[in-house]
Amino acid sequence: MQNAIKEIVDLWSSPGDDPSYTKILEVLKKHIPEEKQQIIEAYHKGYQHYKPCYRINDAHDYYNETFEQ
């Protein structure tokens, strides 16, 4: 999310810049895979501490159930 915010802020690099909502939405959509991967990795790291035996798809299932609604 921080990368998306930085990129959107950069769209307004001068006072006359006025990016469209479409451009902002494109930036946000472009960063979804990066954020998904970060969430999956964090899930794996946390899950390993509490349950040593886990399925590799648990993190993907968690992401899909939590964020793909």
Phi, psi and omega per residue, in radians:
M1 nan -0.638 -3.136
Q2 -1.089 -0.673 3.108
N3 -1.136 -0.699 3.110
A4 -1.123 -0.757 3.129
I5 -1.077 -0.779 3.139
K6 -1.066 -0.754 -3.137
E7 -1.128 -0.685 3.107
I8 -1.171 -0.741 3.092
V9 -1.052 -0.698 3.129
D10 -1.114 -0.433 3.083
L11 -1.107 -0.471 3.112
W12 -1.759 0.895 -3.054
S13 -1.260 -0.330 3.067
S14 -2.401 2.781 -3.073
P15 -0.998 -0.476 -3.115
G16 -1.448 -0.179 -3.114
D17 -1.266 2.410 3.123
D18 -2.575 1.380 -3.099
P19 -1.147 2.579 -3.132
S20 -1.309 2.838 3.062
Y21 -1.073 -0.583 3.126
T22 -1.086 -0.766 3.133
K23 -1.118 -0.761 3.118
I24 -1.094 -0.742 3.119
L25 -1.111 -0.667 3.081
E26 -1.062 -0.745 3.124
V27 -1.079 -0.817 -3.119
L28 -1.099 -0.789 3.140
K29 -1.098 -0.624 -3.127
K30 -1.100 -0.516 -3.075
H31 -1.612 -0.053 -3.137
I32 -1.044 -0.813 -3.140
P33 -1.052 -0.661 3.118
E34 -1.113 -0.776 -3.141
E35 -1.184 -0.681 3.101
K36 -1.027 -0.797 -3.135
Q37 -1.089 -0.705 3.119
Q38 -1.117 -0.704 3.124
I39 -1.153 -0.757 3.138
I40 -1.096 -0.773 3.129
E41 -1.123 -0.703 3.110
A42 -1.130 -0.690 3.100
Y43 -1.059 -0.820 3.133
H44 -1.039 -0.798 -3.112
K45 -1.096 -0.769 3.132
G46 -1.217 -0.689 -3.087
Y47 -1.186 -0.609 -3.129
Q48 -1.077 -0.545 -3.115
H49 -1.297 -0.426 -3.053
Y50 -1.871 -0.429 -3.101
K51 -2.559 1.709 -3.028
P52 -1.083 -0.470 3.119
C53 -1.783 1.924 3.121
Y54 -2.412 2.704 3.087
R55 -1.462 2.548 -3.133
I56 -1.095 -0.494 -3.114
N57 -1.448 -0.124 -3.141
D58 -0.976 -0.744 -3.111
A59 -1.159 -0.719 3.101
H60 -1.147 -0.720 3.084
D61 -1.061 -0.786 3.116
Y62 -1.014 -0.853 -3.133
Y63 -1.036 -0.861 -3.092
N64 -1.095 -0.724 3.139
E65 -1.221 -0.551 -3.062
T66 -1.561 -0.684 -2.983
F67 -2.002 -0.280 -3.110
E68 -1.717 1.145 -3.098
Q69 -1.935 nan nan
